[in-house]
């Protein structure tokens, strides 16, 4: 069983939940803070009173955490902001540039997730981009909504859908999206209006790093249904594990 490791110079007044927690030299976890299993608190970092750091998150050295940290997030700075997610490789600049060149669909390491490069027409009158059901859009949309004016330090999403699929496009500005199927995690940059990201049902999705001018358009395969949402990551993981358990054979 993994152990809790606290450097002798660290000060921990908050509550540590679970195992495999690491607290580095001169770090401080204030009274009332909660540190969940698998968290790493770096050297000289401060976790403020009442803050909850989600499971497997990583607080970088010197970070000052004043807000709750989601599971698997990597935070740094003063005040700390999310700069990435554990085990979610971000595309390199050359990969991002290549993805935007030719129309087509790229598979992801995350089950069922696809990055779509839509056909873009450019001429002296301006640019035009379109897609059609069956020709690029993987479902018939039943709902459409926009997300905008999101402060850079805020995150959106943090949920999965049981039945609903989604198609995300940054029609203006840019943002980062993390997709997670419970076994694999990957980050995508939506920074061109002709890049679309398909998130199938039972995919945990997170959006963060919005530019000031970002407008995210989302097409959904189903009408809004609050019962279709899974908003707790541990509950999502329980559903994933249950779906992959072998069926029991009937007793004789």
C-alpha positions in Angstrom: 0.0 0.0 0.0 1.3 3.4 -0.9 2.3 5.6 2.0 1.8 9.3 2.9 5.1 11.1 2.7 5.5 14.5 4.5 8.8 16.3 4.5 10.0 17.1 8.0 10.0 20.8 7.2 6.5 20.9 5.9 3.5 22.1 7.9 0.3 20.1 7.5 -2.7 21.3 9.5 -5.4 20.2 7.1 -6.8 16.7 6.5 -5.2 14.1 4.3 -7.5 11.6 2.7 -6.4 8.3 1.4 -2.9 7.1 0.4 0.0 8.1 -1.8 0.1 11.8 -0.8 3.4 13.6 -1.1 4.0 17.0 0.7 7.4 18.6 -0.2 9.9 20.6 1.8 8.6 23.9 3.3 5.1 23.3 1.9 2.1 24.3 4.0 -1.4 22.8 4.1 -3.5 25.1 6.1 -6.1 24.2 8.7 -9.4 23.2 7.0 -7.8 22.2 3.7 -8.5 18.7 2.4 -6.0 16.7 0.4 -7.3 13.7 -1.4 -5.5 10.5 -2.3 -2.6 10.6 -4.8 -2.0 14.3 -4.5 1.5 15.8 -4.8 2.2 19.1 -3.0 5.4 20.6 -4.2 8.2 22.3 -2.3 7.3 25.6 -0.8 3.7 25.4 -2.0 0.8 26.7 0.1 -2.7 25.2 0.2 -5.0 27.7 1.7 -7.6 27.1 4.4 -10.8 25.5 3.2 -9.3 24.4 -0.1 -9.9 20.9 -1.4 -7.3 19.4 -3.7 -8.9 16.6 -5.8 -7.5 13.1 -6.1 -4.2 12.7 -8.1 -3.8 16.5 -8.6 -0.4 18.0 -8.6 0.5 21.3 -6.9 3.7 22.6 -8.4 6.5 24.0 -6.2 5.8 27.5 -4.9 2.2 27.5 -5.9 -0.3 29.4 -3.7 -3.7 27.5 -3.9 -6.7 29.6 -3.0 -9.4 27.7 -4.8 -10.5 24.1 -5.0 -8.4 22.0 -7.4 -10.2 19.4 -9.6 -9.0 15.8 -9.7 -5.9 15.2 -11.9 -5.3 18.9 -12.4 -1.8 20.4 -12.4 -1.7 23.9 -10.9 1.0 26.5 -10.5 1.5 30.2 -9.8 0.4 32.8 -7.3 -2.5 32.5 -7.2 -2.4 29.0 -8.6 -4.1 28.3 -12.0 -4.6 25.1 -13.9 -1.8 24.6 -16.5 -2.5 21.0 -17.4 -3.8 17.6 -16.4 -1.8 14.6 -15.2 -1.3 12.0 -17.9 -3.0 14.2 -20.5 -0.3 14.9 -23.2 -0.8 18.2 -25.0 -0.2 18.4 -28.7 3.1 19.9 -29.8 2.9 23.2 -31.8 3.9 21.3 -35.0 1.3 18.7 -34.4 -1.4 21.4 -33.9 -0.3 23.1 -37.1 -0.4 19.8 -39.0 -3.8 18.9 -37.7 -5.3 22.1 -39.2 -4.0 21.7 -42.7 -6.0 19.0 -44.5 -9.7 18.1 -44.0 -10.2 14.8 -42.3 -10.6 13.0 -39.0 -7.9 12.1 -36.5 -8.5 9.3 -33.9 -7.5 9.9 -30.3 -5.9 7.8 -27.6 -9.2 8.3 -25.8 -11.8 5.9 -26.8 -14.2 7.3 -29.5 -12.9 10.8 -29.3 -12.1 12.4 -32.7 -10.5 15.6 -33.9 -12.2 16.9 -37.1 -10.5 19.3 -39.5 -13.4 20.7 -41.5 -13.1 22.0 -45.0 -12.4 25.7 -45.1 -12.8 27.9 -48.1 -10.7 31.1 -48.3 -10.9 33.9 -50.8 -10.7 37.7 -50.9 -14.3 37.9 -49.5 -13.4 36.1 -46.3 -13.4 32.5 -45.0 -16.2 30.0 -44.9 -16.4 26.7 -43.1 -19.2 24.2 -43.1 -20.0 20.6 -42.2 -22.9 18.2 -42.8 -24.4 15.3 -41.0 -22.8 12.1 -42.4 -20.1 14.1 -44.1 -18.3 15.3 -41.0 -20.8 15.7 -38.2 -21.2 12.4 -36.4 -24.8 12.9 -35.3 -27.9 14.9 -36.0 -27.8 17.9 -33.5 -30.8 18.2 -31.2 -29.3 21.1 -29.2 -26.8 23.9 -29.7 -25.3 26.3 -27.1 -22.4 28.8 -26.8 -20.0 29.4 -23.9 -18.1 32.8 -23.8 -16.8 35.5 -21.5 -15.1 32.8 -19.4 -12.3 34.2 -17.2 -8.9 32.5 -18.0 -8.6 31.0 -14.5 -12.0 29.3 -14.7 -12.8 25.8 -16.0 -15.9 24.5 -17.7 -17.3 21.1 -18.3 -16.0 18.7 -15.6 -18.7 16.2 -16.4 -19.6 13.2 -18.6 -22.9 12.3 -20.4 -24.5 8.9 -20.2 -26.1 9.1 -23.6 -25.4 12.5 -25.2 -22.5 13.0 -27.7 -21.1 16.5 -28.2 -19.2 18.3 -31.0 -17.1 21.3 -29.8 -15.8 24.2 -32.0 -14.0 27.3 -30.9 -15.7 29.6 -33.4 -13.6 32.5 -32.0 -10.4 32.6 -29.9 -9.0 29.5 -28.3 -9.3 27.1 -25.4 -8.0 23.7 -24.3 -10.1 20.6 -23.9 -9.2 17.5 -21.9 -11.0 14.2 -22.8 -10.9 11.2 -20.5 -12.4 7.8 -20.9 -11.4 6.5 -17.5 -8.3 4.7 -18.9 -6.7 7.3 -21.2 -6.5 11.1 -21.1 -5.6 13.6 -23.8 -5.5 17.3 -24.2 -6.6 19.2 -27.4 -6.2 22.8 -28.4 -9.2 24.3 -30.2 -7.6 27.4 -31.7 -9.1 27.5 -35.2 -12.8 27.8 -36.1 -12.5 24.8 -38.5 -11.3 22.4 -35.8 -14.1 20.3 -34.2 -13.7 17.8 -31.3 -16.2 15.0 -31.0 -16.8 13.7 -27.4 -18.9 10.5 -27.4 -21.1 9.5 -24.5 -19.3 8.4 -21.3 -16.3 10.7 -21.9 -15.2 13.0 -19.1 -14.7 16.5 -20.6 -13.0 19.6 -19.3 -12.5 23.0 -20.9 -10.0 25.5 -19.6 -7.5 28.1 -20.7 -10.1 30.2 -22.5 -8.7 33.3 -24.3 -10.5 36.6 -23.5 -12.3 36.5 -26.8 -13.1 32.7 -26.9 -16.5 31.6 -28.0 -17.1 27.8 -27.7 -20.0 26.4 -29.7 -21.3 23.0 -28.7 -23.6 20.8 -30.8 -25.3 18.0 -28.8 -26.9 14.8 -30.0 -29.7 15.0 -27.5 -31.9 17.6 -25.8 -30.9 18.9 -22.4 -31.5 16.3 -19.7 -30.1 16.9 -16.2 -30.3 13.2 -15.5 -27.9 12.5 -18.3 -25.0 14.2 -16.5 -22.4 12.6 -14.3 -20.7 15.5 -12.4 -18.5 13.6 -10.0 -15.3 12.1 -11.3 -15.3 9.2 -8.9 -18.9 8.3 -9.8 -17.8 8.4 -13.5 -15.0 6.0 -12.7 -17.4 3.7 -11.0 -19.6 3.6 -14.1 -16.5 2.9 -16.3 -15.4 0.1 -14.1 -18.9 -1.4 -13.9 -19.2 -1.3 -17.7 -15.9 -3.2 -18.2 -16.6 -5.9 -15.6 -17.2 -9.3 -17.2 -20.8 -10.5 -17.1 -21.5 -13.3 -14.5 -22.5 -16.6 -15.9 -25.9 -17.8 -14.7 -25.7 -20.4 -11.9 -26.7 -24.0 -12.7 
